C-alpha cells in the first residue's frame, strides 16, 4: 500500500485502462511522420529554451503543439494538462516523475517560432509528401469549398474593439462574425492539399483558383463558385464543374428527358463535392475546432493549416497503419 501511495505521489500512473485519449494518441504516434517534421523545424530552433531555462527538444514541443490542436487546449490549459494527465505526459515523452514540464510560455514561444517561419505550410507539405509516397493523393481533380469559423467577441483588444481582421458575413438570413477557411481537396481521396485563411466577408469565388495545385484537369465547387472559370486568375487547362443555382435546379422540367439528365448530372457533381465535407467535419467534430483562438488572420491561418495537416493523417490513418504493418512483416 505504501508503495502504491508513493507511486501515486510521484505522479506515476499505474492504470492500464485503454482510454479513448490513449487509443487516439497511440494511433497518432504511429502515423505522424515525426522524424521528418522534427528535421524540418530543428534548423529554426537552435535552442528551444531561454537562458536560465532547461531547453526542451523540438520533438517534445511539437508533440505538445499537436496535442493542443487535437484536444482544443490553450497554452495555460496545455501546461496544466501535462501536470494532470499521464497520457499527455507519456505522449510528449515526459513520463519520468521528476521531469521538468514546459511552461505555458515555452509552449507559446514554440508556436511563435512556427508562425514566424511559416512552418505550418511546410508541415502540411511534409505530411502530403508522405501521403503521396504511400499512393494516397491523386492529382486529377480538386473540390473547393469554404467554411466560416466564428470569432468570439472575446477576441477584442484592450480597447474593447473587435478584431479588425475578422468581418461580418451573411449565410442564409444569419450574420456571422469571423474568418473563412478555404480549402482545396483531392476529389478522389478527400485529403486537403491547399488552405487559405481570409476574413469572413471575402467571397468564396475570389479564392477558388488559388486553391488549385495546378496539375488537376477538373475542379468542383458549389453554386457560390459561379463564374470562377471567367476570372482573370483562371487556369485555361482546368474544367470547372460548378453546381447550378438551387432556384434553377428546382425549375428543371423533370418530365423532360433533358431535365432529368441535367438533374442526374447535378446529383453526380454533388456526390463528388461531398468529399470536401469530411476534412471540415474532422477539424470541427473530432478536434473540436469551432472558434478562432487568436487575434489576427496570420496566427489563426497557421493553426488552421496545421489542423488540416493533422486531419489528413487522421483520415488516412487506417491505410497508414496497414502500410506500417506490411513494412514490419517485410522487415521480420
Order of alpha helices (4+ residues) and beta strands (2+ residues): alpha-alpha-alpha-alpha-alpha-alpha-alpha-alpha-beta-beta-beta-beta-alpha-beta-beta-alpha-alpha-alpha-alpha-alpha
